[in-house]
Amino acid sequence: MRAELGLPSVKGDDEHGGGMTGGFGGSMGGAGQTAKGKRPINVKFEIPYFTTSGIQVRYLKIIEPKLQYPSLPWVRYITQSGDIAVRLPDVQ
């Protein structure tokens, strides 16, 4: 199974909707069923340089005398998927 999440370019203070595209191999009603119905589809993703919470770190300095960490003028943001389960309705 392969699914892709298409997102447009996102700038600050913008809202965009995303959608799932792709295909699912095999029949939806066949071997993937459990006793309670169809198995959930699990999606994992990363969105570099974007935070869904909107939190911004403007300056970060680590003071530790033994290891001498350098101060860098940038922070890399990344958004990762959490635990999400999606069940598709029956298609007739």
PDB file with one MODEL, atoms N, CA, C and O in Angstrom:
MODEL        1
ATOM      1  N   MET A   1       0.841  -1.169   0.000  1.00  0.00           N
ATOM      2  CA  MET A   1       0.000   0.000   0.000  1.00  0.00           C
ATOM      3  C   MET A   1       0.888   1.234   0.000  1.00  0.00           C
ATOM      4  O   MET A   1       1.917   1.278   0.675  1.00  0.00           O
ATOM      5  N   ARG A   2       0.479   2.223  -0.759  1.00  0.00           N
ATOM      6  CA  ARG A   2       1.226   3.471  -0.786  1.00  0.00           C
ATOM      7  C   ARG A   2       0.233   4.619  -0.772  1.00  0.00           C
ATOM      8  O   ARG A   2      -0.725   4.633  -1.545  1.00  0.00           O
ATOM      9  N   ALA A   3       0.465   5.579   0.110  1.00  0.00           N
ATOM     10  CA  ALA A   3      -0.378   6.777   0.167  1.00  0.00           C
ATOM     11  C   ALA A   3       0.535   7.977   0.290  1.00  0.00           C
ATOM     12  O   ALA A   3       1.541   7.923   0.998  1.00  0.00           O
ATOM     13  N   GLU A   4       0.202   9.044  -0.381  1.00  0.00           N
ATOM     14  CA  GLU A   4       0.995  10.264  -0.321  1.00  0.00           C
ATOM     15  C   GLU A   4       0.123  11.393   0.190  1.00  0.00           C
ATOM     16  O   GLU A   4      -1.042  11.515  -0.188  1.00  0.00           O
ATOM     17  N   LEU A   5       0.694  12.212   1.048  1.00  0.00           N
ATOM     18  CA  LEU A   5      -0.010  13.370   1.577  1.00  0.00           C
ATOM     19  C   LEU A   5       0.500  14.590   0.842  1.00  0.00           C
ATOM     20  O   LEU A   5       1.665  14.961   0.981  1.00  0.00           O
ATOM     21  N   GLY A   6      -0.364  15.219   0.060  1.00  0.00           N
ATOM     22  CA  GLY A   6       0.041  16.381  -0.728  1.00  0.00           C
ATOM     23  C   GLY A   6      -0.242  17.671   0.022  1.00  0.00           C
ATOM     24  O   GLY A   6      -1.390  17.942   0.372  1.00  0.00           O
ATOM     25  N   LEU A   7       0.780  18.465   0.271  1.00  0.00           N
ATOM     26  CA  LEU A   7       0.627  19.755   0.936  1.00  0.00           C
ATOM     27  C   LEU A   7       1.221  20.840   0.055  1.00  0.00           C
ATOM     28  O   LEU A   7       2.288  20.644  -0.527  1.00  0.00           O
ATOM     29  N   PRO A   8       0.556  21.970  -0.053  1.00  0.00           N
ATOM     30  CA  PRO A   8       1.131  23.081  -0.809  1.00  0.00           C
ATOM     31  C   PRO A   8       2.246  23.744  -0.011  1.00  0.00           C
ATOM     32  O   PRO A   8       2.465  23.409   1.154  1.00  0.00           O
ATOM     33  N   SER A   9       2.939  24.669  -0.628  1.00  0.00           N
ATOM     34  CA  SER A   9       3.950  25.448   0.073  1.00  0.00           C
ATOM     35  C   SER A   9       3.259  26.241   1.176  1.00  0.00           C
ATOM     36  O   SER A   9       2.244  26.893   0.930  1.00  0.00           O
ATOM     37  N   VAL A  10       3.800  26.191   2.386  1.00  0.00           N
ATOM     38  CA  VAL A  10       3.163  26.825   3.536  1.00  0.00           C
ATOM     39  C   VAL A  10       4.031  27.974   4.027  1.00  0.00           C
ATOM     40  O   VAL A  10       5.217  27.792   4.300  1.00  0.00           O
ATOM     41  N   LYS A  11       3.440  29.151   4.136  1.00  0.00           N
ATOM     42  CA  LYS A  11       4.125  30.314   4.694  1.00  0.00           C
ATOM     43  C   LYS A  11       3.527  30.619   6.060  1.00  0.00           C
ATOM     44  O   LYS A  11       2.483  30.069   6.409  1.00  0.00           O
ATOM     45  N   GLY A  12       4.162  31.476   6.833  1.00  0.00           N
ATOM     46  CA  GLY A  12       3.672  31.826   8.155  1.00  0.00           C
ATOM     47  C   GLY A  12       2.274  32.418   8.121  1.00  0.00           C
ATOM     48  O   GLY A  12       1.932  33.156   7.197  1.00  0.00           O
ATOM     49  N   ASP A  13       1.468  32.102   9.119  1.00  0.00           N
ATOM     50  CA  ASP A  13       0.101  32.603   9.290  1.00  0.00           C
ATOM     51  C   ASP A  13      -0.833  32.210   8.151  1.00  0.00           C
ATOM     52  O   ASP A  13      -1.843  32.881   7.941  1.00  0.00           O
ATOM     53  N   ASP A  14      -0.534  31.153   7.417  1.00  0.00           N
ATOM     54  CA  ASP A  14      -1.410  30.655   6.356  1.00  0.00           C
ATOM     55  C   ASP A  14      -2.041  29.345   6.809  1.00  0.00           C
ATOM     56  O   ASP A  14      -1.458  28.612   7.609  1.00  0.00           O
ATOM     57  N   GLU A  15      -3.226  29.054   6.299  1.00  0.00           N
ATOM     58  CA  GLU A  15      -3.872  27.776   6.549  1.00  0.00           C
ATOM     59  C   GLU A  15      -4.120  27.093   5.218  1.00  0.00           C
ATOM     60  O   GLU A  15      -4.580  27.715   4.260  1.00  0.00           O
ATOM     61  N   HIS A  16      -3.810  25.803   5.171  1.00  0.00           N
ATOM     62  CA  HIS A  16      -4.007  25.030   3.947  1.00  0.00           C
ATOM     63  C   HIS A  16      -4.576  23.674   4.319  1.00  0.00           C
ATOM     64  O   HIS A  16      -4.228  23.109   5.356  1.00  0.00           O
ATOM     65  N   GLY A  17      -5.435  23.165   3.488  1.00  0.00           N
ATOM     66  CA  GLY A  17      -5.944  21.809   3.670  1.00  0.00           C
ATOM     67  C   GLY A  17      -5.117  20.849   2.848  1.00  0.00           C
ATOM     68  O   GLY A  17      -4.609  21.208   1.786  1.00  0.00           O
ATOM     69  N   GLY A  18      -4.984  19.652   3.325  1.00  0.00           N
ATOM     70  CA  GLY A  18      -4.245  18.632   2.597  1.00  0.00           C
ATOM     71  C   GLY A  18      -5.162  17.476   2.280  1.00  0.00           C
ATOM     72  O   GLY A  18      -6.270  17.393   2.808  1.00  0.00           O
ATOM     73  N   GLY A  19      -4.717  16.599   1.436  1.00  0.00           N
ATOM     74  CA  GLY A  19      -5.539  15.457   1.086  1.00  0.00           C
ATOM     75  C   GLY A  19      -4.684  14.246   0.830  1.00  0.00           C
ATOM     76  O   GLY A  19      -3.490  14.362   0.551  1.00  0.00           O
ATOM     77  N   MET A  20      -5.288  13.095   0.922  1.00  0.00           N
ATOM     78  CA  MET A  20      -4.587  11.852   0.650  1.00  0.00           C
ATOM     79  C   MET A  20      -4.755  11.505  -0.818  1.00  0.00           C
ATOM     80  O   MET A  20      -5.859  11.570  -1.359  1.00  0.00           O
ATOM     81  N   THR A  21      -3.662  11.139  -1.455  1.00  0.00           N
ATOM     82  CA  THR A  21      -3.720  10.659  -2.825  1.00  0.00           C
ATOM     83  C   THR A  21      -2.950   9.359  -2.901  1.00  0.00           C
ATOM     84  O   THR A  21      -2.086   9.099  -2.064  1.00  0.00           O
ATOM     85  N   GLY A  22      -3.248   8.548  -3.885  1.00  0.00           N
ATOM     86  CA  GLY A  22      -2.506   7.307  -4.045  1.00  0.00           C
ATOM     87  C   GLY A  22      -3.444   6.141  -4.255  1.00  0.00           C
ATOM     88  O   GLY A  22      -4.657   6.317  -4.373  1.00  0.00           O
ATOM     89  N   GLY A  23      -2.887   4.971  -4.300  1.00  0.00           N
ATOM     90  CA  GLY A  23      -3.692   3.786  -4.526  1.00  0.00           C
ATOM     91  C   GLY A  23      -3.443   2.756  -3.449  1.00  0.00           C
ATOM     92  O   GLY A  23      -2.408   2.772  -2.782  1.00  0.00           O
ATOM     93  N   PHE A  24      -4.387   1.871  -3.286  1.00  0.00           N
ATOM     94  CA  PHE A  24      -4.269   0.800  -2.320  1.00  0.00           C
ATOM     95  C   PHE A  24      -4.316  -0.517  -3.085  1.00  0.00           C
ATOM     96  O   PHE A  24      -5.253  -0.775  -3.840  1.00  0.00           O
ATOM     97  N   GLY A  25      -3.298  -1.343  -2.883  1.00  0.00           N
ATOM     98  CA  GLY A  25      -3.237  -2.599  -3.606  1.00  0.00           C
ATOM     99  C   GLY A  25      -4.226  -3.625  -3.072  1.00  0.00           C
ATOM    100  O   GLY A  25      -4.556  -3.617  -1.886  1.00  0.00           O
ATOM    101  N   GLY A  26      -4.693  -4.496  -3.938  1.00  0.00           N
ATOM    102  CA  GLY A  26      -5.614  -5.556  -3.533  1.00  0.00           C
ATOM    103  C   GLY A  26      -7.032  -5.049  -3.370  1.00  0.00           C
ATOM    104  O   GLY A  26      -7.307  -3.868  -3.578  1.00  0.00           O
ATOM    105  N   SER A  27      -7.926  -5.943  -2.999  1.00  0.00           N
ATOM    106  CA  SER A  27      -9.313  -5.535  -2.796  1.00  0.00           C
ATOM    107  C   SER A  27      -9.491  -5.046  -1.371  1.00  0.00           C
ATOM    108  O   SER A  27      -8.855  -5.561  -0.452  1.00  0.00           O
ATOM    109  N   MET A  28     -10.343  -4.066  -1.183  1.00  0.00           N
ATOM    110  CA  MET A  28     -10.550  -3.492   0.143  1.00  0.00           C
ATOM    111  C   MET A  28     -11.293  -4.451   1.067  1.00  0.00           C
ATOM    112  O   MET A  28     -11.196  -4.312   2.287  1.00  0.00           O
ATOM    113  N   GLY A  29     -12.018  -5.402   0.535  1.00  0.00           N
ATOM    114  CA  GLY A  29     -12.806  -6.276   1.387  1.00  0.00           C
ATOM    115  C   GLY A  29     -12.197  -7.653   1.579  1.00  0.00           C
ATOM    116  O   GLY A  29     -12.875  -8.551   2.077  1.00  0.00           O
ATOM    117  N   GLY A  30     -10.955  -7.846   1.205  1.00  0.00           N
ATOM    118  CA  GLY A  30     -10.371  -9.181   1.209  1.00  0.00           C
ATOM    119  C   GLY A  30      -9.571  -9.507   2.444  1.00  0.00           C
ATOM    120  O   GLY A  30     -10.100  -9.500   3.556  1.00  0.00           O
ATOM    121  N   ALA A  31      -8.288  -9.795   2.254  1.00  0.00           N
ATOM    122  CA  ALA A  31      -7.452 -10.355   3.307  1.00  0.00           C
ATOM    123  C   ALA A  31      -7.135  -9.386   4.427  1.00  0.00           C
ATOM    124  O   ALA A  31      -6.670  -9.824   5.480  1.00  0.00           O
ATOM    125  N   GLY A  32      -7.361  -8.096   4.258  1.00  0.00           N
ATOM    126  CA  GLY A  32      -7.002  -7.129   5.288  1.00  0.00           C
ATOM    127  C   GLY A  32      -8.016  -6.988   6.397  1.00  0.00           C
ATOM    128  O   GLY A  32      -7.860  -6.109   7.244  1.00  0.00           O
ATOM    129  N   GLN A  33      -9.058  -7.817   6.435  1.00  0.00           N
ATOM    130  CA  GLN A  33     -10.101  -7.656   7.437  1.00  0.00           C
ATOM    131  C   GLN A  33      -9.741  -8.357   8.733  1.00  0.00           C
ATOM    132  O   GLN A  33      -9.012  -9.349   8.741  1.00  0.00           O
ATOM    133  N   THR A  34     -10.268  -7.822   9.832  1.00  0.00           N
ATOM    134  CA  THR A  34     -10.168  -8.473  11.128  1.00  0.00           C
ATOM    135  C   THR A  34     -11.576  -8.882  11.521  1.00  0.00           C
ATOM    136  O   THR A  34     -12.516  -8.689  10.751  1.00  0.00           O
ATOM    137  N   ALA A  35     -11.730  -9.443  12.707  1.00  0.00           N
ATOM    138  CA  ALA A  35     -13.054  -9.865  13.160  1.00  0.00           C
ATOM    139  C   ALA A  35     -13.996  -8.672  13.333  1.00  0.00           C
ATOM    140  O   ALA A  35     -15.208  -8.821  13.171  1.00  0.00           O
ATOM    141  N   LYS A  36     -13.466  -7.501  13.658  1.00  0.00           N
ATOM    142  CA  LYS A  36     -14.300  -6.319  13.883  1.00  0.00           C
ATOM    143  C   LYS A  36     -14.461  -5.463  12.639  1.00  0.00           C
ATOM    144  O   LYS A  36     -15.175  -4.462  12.687  1.00  0.00           O
ATOM    145  N   GLY A  37     -13.839  -5.806  11.548  1.00  0.00           N
ATOM    146  CA  GLY A  37     -13.944  -4.997  10.330  1.00  0.00           C
ATOM    147  C   GLY A  37     -12.587  -4.819   9.680  1.00  0.00           C
ATOM    148  O   GLY A  37     -11.681  -5.629   9.876  1.00  0.00           O
ATOM    149  N   LYS A  38     -12.456  -3.776   8.924  1.00  0.00           N
ATOM    150  CA  LYS A  38     -11.217  -3.505   8.193  1.00  0.00           C
ATOM    151  C   LYS A  38     -10.140  -2.966   9.131  1.00  0.00           C
ATOM    152  O   LYS A  38     -10.435  -2.278  10.108  1.00  0.00           O
ATOM    153  N   ARG A  39      -8.898  -3.290   8.819  1.00  0.00           N
ATOM    154  CA  ARG A  39      -7.771  -2.801   9.609  1.00  0.00           C
ATOM    155  C   ARG A  39      -7.553  -1.326   9.330  1.00  0.00           C
ATOM    156  O   ARG A  39      -7.827  -0.871   8.219  1.00  0.00           O
ATOM    157  N   PRO A  40      -7.063  -0.556  10.313  1.00  0.00           N
ATOM    158  CA  PRO A  40      -6.818   0.872  10.075  1.00  0.00           C
ATOM    159  C   PRO A  40      -5.604   1.094   9.181  1.00  0.00           C
ATOM    160  O   PRO A  40      -4.711   0.251   9.096  1.00  0.00           O
ATOM    161  N   ILE A  41      -5.592   2.231   8.526  1.00  0.00           N
ATOM    162  CA  ILE A  41      -4.452   2.648   7.712  1.00  0.00           C
ATOM    163  C   ILE A  41      -3.575   3.528   8.590  1.00  0.00           C
ATOM    164  O   ILE A  41      -4.058   4.513   9.149  1.00  0.00           O
ATOM    165  N   ASN A  42      -2.306   3.194   8.721  1.00  0.00           N
ATOM    166  CA  ASN A  42      -1.386   3.993   9.521  1.00  0.00           C
ATOM    167  C   ASN A  42      -0.550   4.864   8.603  1.00  0.00           C
ATOM    168  O   ASN A  42      -0.023   4.383   7.600  1.00  0.00           O
ATOM    169  N   VAL A  43      -0.425   6.138   8.935  1.00  0.00           N
ATOM    170  CA  VAL A  43       0.304   7.101   8.115  1.00  0.00           C
ATOM    171  C   VAL A  43       1.407   7.719   8.960  1.00  0.00           C
ATOM    172  O   VAL A  43       1.145   8.213  10.057  1.00  0.00           O
ATOM    173  N   LYS A  44       2.633   7.697   8.461  1.00  0.00           N
ATOM    174  CA  LYS A  44       3.756   8.371   9.121  1.00  0.00           C
ATOM    175  C   LYS A  44       4.286   9.426   8.170  1.00  0.00           C
ATOM    176  O   LYS A  44       4.409   9.180   6.970  1.00  0.00           O
ATOM    177  N   PHE A  45       4.602  10.605   8.702  1.00  0.00           N
ATOM    178  CA  PHE A  45       5.109  11.663   7.840  1.00  0.00           C
ATOM    179  C   PHE A  45       6.001  12.608   8.625  1.00  0.00           C
ATOM    180  O   PHE A  45       5.962  12.646   9.855  1.00  0.00           O
ATOM    181  N   GLU A  46       6.800  13.365   7.901  1.00  0.00           N
ATOM    182  CA  GLU A  46       7.625  14.438   8.455  1.00  0.00           C
ATOM    183  C   GLU A  46       7.468  15.654   7.563  1.00  0.00           C
ATOM    184  O   GLU A  46       7.450  15.535   6.338  1.00  0.00           O
ATOM    185  N   ILE A  47       7.355  16.817   8.173  1.00  0.00           N
ATOM    186  CA  ILE A  47       7.314  18.066   7.425  1.00  0.00           C
ATOM    187  C   ILE A  47       8.459  18.926   7.947  1.00  0.00           C
ATOM    188  O   ILE A  47       8.337  19.534   9.010  1.00  0.00           O
ATOM    189  N   PRO A  48       9.580  18.984   7.210  1.00  0.00           N
ATOM    190  CA  PRO A  48      10.699  19.785   7.688  1.00  0.00           C
ATOM    191  C   PRO A  48      10.395  21.277   7.630  1.00  0.00           C
ATOM    192  O   PRO A  48       9.651  21.742   6.767  1.00  0.00           O
ATOM    193  N   TYR A  49      10.975  22.005   8.551  1.00  0.00           N
ATOM    194  CA  TYR A  49      10.885  23.473   8.616  1.00  0.00           C
ATOM    195  C   TYR A  49       9.464  23.966   8.859  1.00  0.00           C
ATOM    196  O   TYR A  49       9.113  25.054   8.402  1.00  0.00           O
ATOM    197  N   PHE A  50       8.628  23.191   9.573  1.00  0.00           N
ATOM    198  CA  PHE A  50       7.251  23.589   9.849  1.00  0.00           C
ATOM    199  C   PHE A  50       6.842  23.053  11.215  1.00  0.00           C
ATOM    200  O   PHE A  50       7.138  21.906  11.549  1.00  0.00           O
ATOM    201  N   THR A  51       6.159  23.882  12.008  1.00  0.00           N
ATOM    202  CA  THR A  51       5.606  23.419  13.275  1.00  0.00           C
ATOM    203  C   THR A  51       4.109  23.639  13.270  1.00  0.00           C
ATOM    204  O   THR A  51       3.643  24.736  12.966  1.00  0.00           O
ATOM    205  N   THR A  52       3.353  22.611  13.603  1.00  0.00           N
ATOM    206  CA  THR A  52       1.902  22.747  13.642  1.00  0.00           C
ATOM    207  C   THR A  52       1.445  23.563  14.838  1.00  0.00           C
ATOM    208  O   THR A  52       0.369  24.161  14.799  1.00  0.00           O
ATOM    209  N   SER A  53       2.238  23.600  15.895  1.00  0.00           N
ATOM    210  CA  SER A  53       1.852  24.342  17.094  1.00  0.00           C
ATOM    211  C   SER A  53       2.044  25.842  16.938  1.00  0.00           C
ATOM    212  O   SER A  53       1.421  26.619  17.662  1.00  0.00           O
ATOM    213  N   GLY A  54       2.885  26.261  16.015  1.00  0.00           N
ATOM    214  CA  GLY A  54       3.156  27.683  15.841  1.00  0.00           C
ATOM    215  C   GLY A  54       4.234  28.217  16.783  1.00  0.00           C
ATOM    216  O   GLY A  54       4.540  29.409  16.756  1.00  0.00           O
ATOM    217  N   ILE A  55       4.812  27.352  17.613  1.00  0.00           N
ATOM    218  CA  ILE A  55       5.871  27.780  18.536  1.00  0.00           C
ATOM    219  C   ILE A  55       7.120  28.125  17.733  1.00  0.00           C
ATOM    220  O   ILE A  55       7.518  27.379  16.839  1.00  0.00           O
ATOM    221  N   GLN A  56       7.731  29.258  18.056  1.00  0.00           N
ATOM    222  CA  GLN A  56       8.963  29.666  17.393  1.00  0.00           C
ATOM    223  C   GLN A  56      10.044  29.919  18.441  1.00  0.00           C
ATOM    224  O   GLN A  56       9.803  30.583  19.449  1.00  0.00           O
ATOM    225  N   VAL A  57      11.228  29.385  18.191  1.00  0.00           N
ATOM    226  CA  VAL A  57      12.387  29.655  19.039  1.00  0.00           C
ATOM    227  C   VAL A  57      13.212  30.695  18.308  1.00  0.00           C
ATOM    228  O   VAL A  57      13.752  30.425  17.235  1.00  0.00           O
ATOM    229  N   ARG A  58      13.310  31.885  18.884  1.00  0.00           N
ATOM    230  CA  ARG A  58      14.038  32.963  18.208  1.00  0.00           C
ATOM    231  C   ARG A  58      15.530  32.949  18.547  1.00  0.00           C
ATOM    232  O   ARG A  58      16.351  33.415  17.757  1.00  0.00           O
ATOM    233  N   TYR A  59      15.881  32.420  19.713  1.00  0.00           N
ATOM    234  CA  TYR A  59      17.287  32.387  20.096  1.00  0.00           C
ATOM    235  C   TYR A  59      17.484  31.233  21.065  1.00  0.00           C
ATOM    236  O   TYR A  59      16.697  31.058  21.995  1.00  0.00           O
ATOM    237  N   LEU A  60      18.525  30.449  20.853  1.00  0.00           N
ATOM    238  CA  LEU A  60      18.835  29.330  21.730  1.00  0.00           C
ATOM    239  C   LEU A  60      20.339  29.306  21.959  1.00  0.00           C
ATOM    240  O   LEU A  60      21.123  29.241  21.011  1.00  0.00           O
ATOM    241  N   LYS A  61      20.729  29.359  23.214  1.00  0.00           N
ATOM    242  CA  LYS A  61      22.149  29.284  23.543  1.00  0.00           C
ATOM    243  C   LYS A  61      22.315  28.243  24.640  1.00  0.00           C
ATOM    244  O   LYS A  61      21.640  28.299  25.668  1.00  0.00           O
ATOM    245  N   ILE A  62      23.215  27.297  24.417  1.00  0.00           N
ATOM    246  CA  ILE A  62      23.493  26.255  25.398  1.00  0.00           C
ATOM    247  C   ILE A  62      24.784  26.628  26.112  1.00  0.00           C
ATOM    248  O   ILE A  62      25.830  26.794  25.485  1.00  0.00           O
ATOM    249  N   ILE A  63      24.697  26.757  27.418  1.00  0.00           N
ATOM    250  CA  ILE A  63      25.883  27.097  28.212  1.00  0.00           C
ATOM    251  C   ILE A  63      26.289  25.842  28.979  1.00  0.00           C
ATOM    252  O   ILE A  63      25.600  25.410  29.903  1.00  0.00           O
ATOM    253  N   GLU A  64      27.401  25.278  28.584  1.00  0.00           N
ATOM    254  CA  GLU A  64      27.924  24.066  29.192  1.00  0.00           C
ATOM    255  C   GLU A  64      29.442  24.148  29.071  1.00  0.00           C
ATOM    256  O   GLU A  64      29.978  23.962  27.979  1.00  0.00           O
ATOM    257  N   PRO A  65      30.141  24.420  30.163  1.00  0.00           N
ATOM    258  CA  PRO A  65      31.578  24.727  30.079  1.00  0.00           C
ATOM    259  C   PRO A  65      32.476  23.583  29.586  1.00  0.00           C
ATOM    260  O   PRO A  65      33.510  23.855  28.977  1.00  0.00           O
ATOM    261  N   LYS A  66      32.122  22.335  29.824  1.00  0.00           N
ATOM    262  CA  LYS A  66      33.022  21.240  29.457  1.00  0.00           C
ATOM    263  C   LYS A  66      32.982  20.909  27.966  1.00  0.00           C
ATOM    264  O   LYS A  66      34.034  20.699  27.362  1.00  0.00           O
ATOM    265  N   LEU A  67      31.802  20.859  27.364  1.00  0.00           N
ATOM    266  CA  LEU A  67      31.698  20.440  25.968  1.00  0.00           C
ATOM    267  C   LEU A  67      31.808  21.591  24.983  1.00  0.00           C
ATOM    268  O   LEU A  67      32.053  21.355  23.800  1.00  0.00           O
ATOM    269  N   GLN A  68      31.638  22.817  25.427  1.00  0.00           N
ATOM    270  CA  GLN A  68      31.811  24.012  24.588  1.00  0.00           C
ATOM    271  C   GLN A  68      30.955  23.961  23.314  1.00  0.00           C
ATOM    272  O   GLN A  68      31.479  24.044  22.203  1.00  0.00           O
ATOM    273  N   TYR A  69      29.633  23.824  23.487  1.00  0.00           N
ATOM    274  CA  TYR A  69      28.735  23.855  22.331  1.00  0.00           C
ATOM    275  C   TYR A  69      28.793  25.218  21.663  1.00  0.00           C
ATOM    276  O   TYR A  69      28.786  26.235  22.357  1.00  0.00           O
ATOM    277  N   PRO A  70      28.849  25.270  20.330  1.00  0.00           N
ATOM    278  CA  PRO A  70      28.828  26.571  19.652  1.00  0.00           C
ATOM    279  C   PRO A  70      27.400  27.119  19.586  1.00  0.00           C
ATOM    280  O   PRO A  70      26.439  26.353  19.520  1.00  0.00           O
ATOM    281  N   SER A  71      27.268  28.433  19.604  1.00  0.00           N
ATOM    282  CA  SER A  71      25.960  29.065  19.416  1.00  0.00           C
ATOM    283  C   SER A  71      25.719  29.215  17.921  1.00  0.00           C
ATOM    284  O   SER A  71      26.575  29.727  17.200  1.00  0.00           O
ATOM    285  N   LEU A  72      24.571  28.778  17.459  1.00  0.00           N
ATOM    286  CA  LEU A  72      24.236  28.854  16.041  1.00  0.00           C
ATOM    287  C   LEU A  72      23.065  29.805  15.852  1.00  0.00           C
ATOM    288  O   LEU A  72      22.157  29.829  16.683  1.00  0.00           O
ATOM    289  N   PRO A  73      23.061  30.588  14.781  1.00  0.00           N
ATOM    290  CA  PRO A  73      22.011  31.596  14.587  1.00  0.00           C
ATOM    291  C   PRO A  73      20.734  31.051  13.951  1.00  0.00           C
ATOM    292  O   PRO A  73      19.945  31.839  13.429  1.00  0.00           O
ATOM    293  N   TRP A  74      20.498  29.742  13.971  1.00  0.00           N
ATOM    294  CA  TRP A  74      19.294  29.196  13.355  1.00  0.00           C
ATOM    295  C   TRP A  74      18.814  27.998  14.159  1.00  0.00           C
ATOM    296  O   TRP A  74      19.578  27.378  14.899  1.00  0.00           O
ATOM    297  N   VAL A  75      17.541  27.688  14.000  1.00  0.00           N
ATOM    298  CA  VAL A  75      16.918  26.521  14.621  1.00  0.00           C
ATOM    299  C   VAL A  75      16.159  25.788  13.527  1.00  0.00           C
ATOM    300  O   VAL A  75      15.430  26.415  12.758  1.00  0.00           O
ATOM    301  N   ARG A  76      16.316  24.489  13.445  1.00  0.00           N
ATOM    302  CA  ARG A  76      15.585  23.716  12.428  1.00  0.00           C
ATOM    303  C   ARG A  76      14.304  23.173  13.045  1.00  0.00           C
ATOM    304  O   ARG A  76      14.331  22.486  14.066  1.00  0.00           O
ATOM    305  N   TYR A  77      13.193  23.490  12.416  1.00  0.00           N
ATOM    306  CA  TYR A  77      11.890  23.012  12.860  1.00  0.00           C
ATOM    307  C   TYR A  77      11.521  21.757  12.081  1.00  0.00           C
ATOM    308  O   TYR A  77      11.896  21.609  10.918  1.00  0.00           O
ATOM    309  N   ILE A  78      10.792  20.864  12.718  1.00  0.00           N
ATOM    310  CA  ILE A  78      10.287  19.680  12.026  1.00  0.00           C
ATOM    311  C   ILE A  78       8.990  19.234  12.699  1.00  0.00           C
ATOM    312  O   ILE A  78       8.869  19.271  13.923  1.00  0.00           O
ATOM    313  N   THR A  79       8.039  18.821  11.894  1.00  0.00           N
ATOM    314  CA  THR A  79       6.784  18.266  12.394  1.00  0.00           C
ATOM    315  C   THR A  79       6.754  16.796  12.029  1.00  0.00           C
ATOM    316  O   THR A  79       6.968  16.435  10.872  1.00  0.00           O
ATOM    317  N   GLN A  80       6.490  15.943  13.013  1.00  0.00           N
ATOM    318  CA  GLN A  80       6.405  14.508  12.769  1.00  0.00           C
ATOM    319  C   GLN A  80       5.002  14.022  13.107  1.00  0.00           C
ATOM    320  O   GLN A  80       4.288  14.629  13.905  1.00  0.00           O
ATOM    321  N   SER A  81       4.631  12.919  12.482  1.00  0.00           N
ATOM    322  CA  SER A  81       3.312  12.349  12.740  1.00  0.00           C
ATOM    323  C   SER A  81       3.245  11.783  14.146  1.00  0.00           C
ATOM    324  O   SER A  81       4.255  11.381  14.723  1.00  0.00           O
ATOM    325  N   GLY A  82       2.044  11.761  14.681  1.00  0.00           N
ATOM    326  CA  GLY A  82       1.795  11.108  15.959  1.00  0.00           C
ATOM    327  C   GLY A  82       1.068   9.800  15.691  1.00  0.00           C
ATOM    328  O   GLY A  82       1.230   9.204  14.627  1.00  0.00           O
ATOM    329  N   ASP A  83       0.279   9.358  16.636  1.00  0.00           N
ATOM    330  CA  ASP A  83      -0.518   8.152  16.454  1.00  0.00           C
ATOM    331  C   ASP A  83      -1.871   8.543  15.885  1.00  0.00           C
ATOM    332  O   ASP A  83      -2.704   9.128  16.577  1.00  0.00           O
ATOM    333  N   ILE A  84      -2.079   8.218  14.627  1.00  0.00           N
ATOM    334  CA  ILE A  84      -3.327   8.533  13.939  1.00  0.00           C
ATOM    335  C   ILE A  84      -3.826   7.249  13.282  1.00  0.00           C
ATOM    336  O   ILE A  84      -3.064   6.569  12.595  1.00  0.00           O
ATOM    337  N   ALA A  85      -5.076   6.917  13.483  1.00  0.00           N
ATOM    338  CA  ALA A  85      -5.677   5.759  12.816  1.00  0.00           C
ATOM    339  C   ALA A  85      -6.900   6.238  12.054  1.00  0.00           C
ATOM    340  O   ALA A  85      -7.756   6.927  12.609  1.00  0.00           O
ATOM    341  N   VAL A  86      -6.980   5.873  10.779  1.00  0.00           N
ATOM    342  CA  VAL A  86      -8.091   6.280   9.920  1.00  0.00           C
ATOM    343  C   VAL A  86      -8.786   5.022   9.421  1.00  0.00           C
ATOM    344  O   VAL A  86      -8.138   4.127   8.878  1.00  0.00           O
ATOM    345  N   ARG A  87     -10.075   4.950   9.598  1.00  0.00           N
ATOM    346  CA  ARG A  87     -10.847   3.827   9.059  1.00  0.00           C
ATOM    347  C   ARG A  87     -11.694   4.336   7.909  1.00  0.00           C
ATOM    348  O   ARG A  87     -12.417   5.322   8.049  1.00  0.00           O
ATOM    349  N   LEU A  88     -11.603   3.664   6.776  1.00  0.00           N
ATOM    350  CA  LEU A  88     -12.368   4.051   5.597  1.00  0.00           C
ATOM    351  C   LEU A  88     -13.764   3.445   5.664  1.00  0.00           C
ATOM    352  O   LEU A  88     -13.920   2.308   6.109  1.00  0.00           O
ATOM    353  N   PRO A  89     -14.782   4.186   5.228  1.00  0.00           N
ATOM    354  CA  PRO A  89     -16.137   3.620   5.213  1.00  0.00           C
ATOM    355  C   PRO A  89     -16.259   2.558   4.122  1.00  0.00           C
ATOM    356  O   PRO A  89     -15.461   2.519   3.185  1.00  0.00           O
ATOM    357  N   ASP A  90     -17.262   1.706   4.258  1.00  0.00           N
ATOM    358  CA  ASP A  90     -17.513   0.692   3.230  1.00  0.00           C
ATOM    359  C   ASP A  90     -17.890   1.369   1.927  1.00  0.00           C
ATOM    360  O   ASP A  90     -18.717   2.280   1.910  1.00  0.00           O
ATOM    361  N   VAL A  91     -17.284   0.923   0.833  1.00  0.00           N
ATOM    362  CA  VAL A  91     -17.580   1.465  -0.489  1.00  0.00           C
ATOM    363  C   VAL A  91     -18.442   0.450  -1.224  1.00  0.00           C
ATOM    364  O   VAL A  91     -18.068  -0.717  -1.339  1.00  0.00           O
ATOM    365  N   GLN A  92     -19.581   0.882  -1.717  1.00  0.00           N
ATOM    366  CA  GLN A  92     -20.488  -0.050  -2.389  1.00  0.00           C
ATOM    367  C   GLN A  92     -20.615   0.285  -3.842  1.00  0.00           C
ATOM    368  O   GLN A  92     -21.339  -0.394  -4.571  1.00  0.00           O
TER     369      GLN A  92
ENDMDL
END
